[in-house]
Amino acid sequence: MKRKIAQIGPSTLMISLPSKWAKKFNLKKGHEIDILENNEKLIVSTQNEILQKELEINVSSLDVMLYRLIGAIYKSGYDQVKIVFNNPKQLETIYDVLRKTCLGFEIIEQFKNLIIIKEISKPEYHEFENVLRRNFLFLLSVANDSLDSIKKQDFEELKNITLRDHNINKYSDFCRRILNKKPISEKSSPLYHIVEQIEKIGDIYRDLCLYVSENKLKIDREIIEIYTEINEFLTSFYEIFYKFNFSNIEEFGKKRNEIYNLINKAFTSKNHDRHILVYLNNVFNTVFDLNGALMTYHL
């Protein structure tokens, strides 16, 4: 978007604000905005809340995708939603999603085939960094504690660990909602992708834990070694995210090649459970593929 510079008076230069942006934040004559100088850039921001964002939607035709749709509505940043549904099963699904993941989103009115959902508590934007770090730490605890339980063949504890995925989903959705409602930086797009993939990695660990616990599998030493290496790889990504430099990212790339060779070697053997290898390989590839978003965010 380009703007022409106008001159008012002998030394004052002026540009206009985009009308769509001004309306979005309900800016009026006399309101104050913040301007941050960043080399050749000027970053204009406001403390005003976005005008209330509302949606009316009919979900009567949905079944298997309804859960995901309600999650998408929450992440999109809507403040109030009117939902027309068709049967008790759909209503139960909506309640389930709200209970598990949608922080601050509650049903305020309910009729025979209509419910109204509203944001009853505003997200605290300054809490984004804390929630994101907490989400990282939850994911790391799932990775490391699941490995420990697999070594001990503690299948009950493995089932308990899978329940932590609810927290990962909840924190991930909360972070994405904040990024959609009010981007916290000019690098919100790569950050959104990283948050989304954190949730995906948590889902893979959850499914891996369920598979091992339900089948009461004893994992051999070679797979334990790969599991350990991948967990350390995930920890490296977390550390690079908060302390980015070229030396760290180069080591991350070298480590990727080492683990890649370990996994390929394991796939050639007929002695390993290939389901577990597929789960671990998915975690490994998903973590490494975040390198593009990671570098884009920090550069």
N, C-alpha and C positions, 0 to 999 in steps of 0.2 A: 504494500500500500504506500503510495507516494502522496506527499503534501507540498504545495507551493508555499514558499516563505513570503509573508507580507511584511511591510515596514510601516510602523506607526511611530511617528515622531522621528527625531534625528538619529537615535541610536537603538531603538527597540525593534526587534524582529519578532514575528508572531506566526504560528501555524494553528490550524483548526483541529479540534479533536474529531475523530470519526463519530458520526451521529449514532451509528448502531451501538458502538461501545459505550457512548455517553448514556444512551437510553437503557442499556443493559444494567448499568449501575446507578440509574436514576440521578444523574448529575445535573445540577441546576446552576444558574448564575449565582456566584458568591460562594459556591462550594470550594473546598480546598483539595488539591491533589498533591501527591509527592512526586518529585522528579529527581532521579538518581543519575549522576554522570558516570559513564563507564567507557572511557576512552572516546571512540567516535560515536558511541551510542548514548541516547538519553532514554532512560526507562521511566515511563509514566505509570503510576499506580494510584489506587484509591482505597480507602478503608470502607467505602460504602458497600453494603450487601447487594448482591444481585437481586433484582426484582423477582418476586416469587414465581417459581416455575411450576406450572400445573399440567396435568395430563389426564385425559379421559380415554379409557381403552376397554375393549370387549374381548375377553379371553375365552369365551364359550367354546370355541373350536379347538382349544389346546388341551393336551394331556401330558405327554412325556416332556415337552419343552416348557411347560408352565413354570416350573421351578426356576429354570434359567432366565426366563423372561422377567420374573419378579426381581431377581437379582440384578438384571440389567437395568431395570427401572431405577432401582436404588442407586446403583453405581453412576447412572446418568446424571444424578443430582436433582431430581424432581423434589419439590417441597410438599406437594399434595397430589394424590392420584385417586381418581374414581375408577373402580374396576367392576365391570359387569361380568358375572360368572354364571355358570349353568347348573352346577350340581355340588353336593356336599364334599365330594372328593377334591374338587378344585379349591374350595374354601379351605379345606384342611391343608392342602399344599401351600397356599398363600400364608396361612398361619405358621406353618413349619419354617418357611423361608425367613419370615420376619423374626421368629424366635431365635434362629440359629445365626443369622448373619447381619441383619439390618439394624445397626446401632442407631437409636434415636428415631426410628420409623415405627409408628404404631397405628393400629386401626382405631379411628375415633368415632366412626358411625358404621352401623351394619343394618342392612335391610334384607329382604328376601333374596334378591339376586344382585345386590349392589353393596360394595363396601367402599368407605373413604379412608384412605391412609394418609397420614400427615407426619411431617417431621416435627416432633415435639421438643427436641433439643438440638440446638445448632452445633455443628461440628466446630471444635476449637482448632483453628488453622495452625496455631503455634504448637499444637500437640502432634502435628504430622511427623516430625522427625523422631519423636519418642515412640510413636506407634510403629513407624517403619522399622526402627532398630529392634523393638520388641518382637516384631514379626520375624526378622532375621534370626533372632535368638531362639524363638520357638522352633523354627525350622532346623536350626543346628542341634537343638536338644532332641528332636525327633530322629535326626540322622545318627547321632552318637549313642543315644539311649537304645535305639532299635538294634544297633550293632552289638551293644553290650548284652542285650536280652537274647539275641540270636546265638552269641557265643555260649551263654549259660543255658540255652534251650528253655528259656522261661516264656512259654507260649501265651500264658495268661497276661503277663506284663506287655507282651507285644500287642495284644488286643487293646490294652489300656492306652498304649502309646498312640494307636490310631485315632483315639478320641481327640488328641491335641490338634488334629487337622481342622476341627471346628474353629479353633482359635485362629489358626492361620488363615482360614477362609474369611473369618469375621474381620480381622485386622486388614487383610488385603482389600476387601470390599470397602472398608472405611477409608483407606488411603486413596482408592480409585474414586470414591465419591468426592473427596476433598479436591482431588486434581481436576475433576470435571466441573465442580461447582465454582471453583476459583483457583486457577493455576497458580501455584506458589512460586514458580520461577519460569524463565524463558526456556528451560530445559525440561518442561513437564512431560513432553512426549516420550523421550527415552526413559524417564523415571516411571511413567505409567507402565511401560513394557516390562521393566524390571519387576515392579510390584506384581504384575499379572503372572510372570514366570515363577515368582516365589510361590504363589499359590499352586501352580502346576507341579512344581517340584515336590511340594508337600503332598499333593495327591498321589504322585508316583510312589513316594515312601510309604504312604498309607496302604496302597494296594500291595506293595511288596510285603509289608508286615502282615497283612491279612492272609496273603498266600502262604507265607511260612508258618504262621500260627495255626491256620486251619488244616494244613497238611502235616503239621508237626515234623518239619524237615530238619535234618541235621546237615549243616552247611560245612563243606570241606575247607581246608586251610587256604587253598588258592583263591576261592571266592571270598573268604574273609579278608584276604590281603587286598583284593580289588575293592571290596566294600570300604575298607579302611582308607585306601588311597582316594576314593571318590569323596568320602566325607571330608578328608583333608583338603581336597580340591574345592569343595563347597566353602569350607572355612577360609580358604585363600581368597575366594571371590568376595566374601563378606569383608575381609580385612582390606582388600584393594579398594572396595567401594568407599570405605571411610578414610583410606590413606592411599590415594592414587598417585602413582608415579610410573615412569617408563620402565624402570628396573623391575618393579613388581609385575607389571603386565607382561613383560618379556618372560619372566620366570613362569607365569601362568601359562603362557603358550608352550613353553618347553615341557611343563608338567603334563599338559594335554597330550603331547606326543607319547610320553612314557605310558600313561594310562591307556591310551588308544592301543598300544602294542600289547599290553597285558590283557585287555578285553579280547582282542582278536585271537590271541593265543588260546585263551580259555574257550572261545567258540569252536575251535578246531578239535577240542577234546569231547569225547562222548560220555565222559564221566560226570559232567556237571549238569545241574538242572538248568535248562535253557530259559525257562521262564524267569528265574532269578537274574540270569545274565541280561535278559532283555530289559527288565526293570532297572538294573544298575546302569546299563548302557543308555537308557532314556534319561536318567538323572544326569549322567556324565555329559551327554550331548546338550541337554537343556542348559546346564550351567555354563558350558563353554560358549554356547551360542549367544549368551548375554554379553560377550565381550564387546560387540558392536555398540549396544546401548550404553554400556559402561563407559566406553571411550567418548562417545558422543555427549554423554552427560557431563563429563569432566573437562572436555576440551573447550 
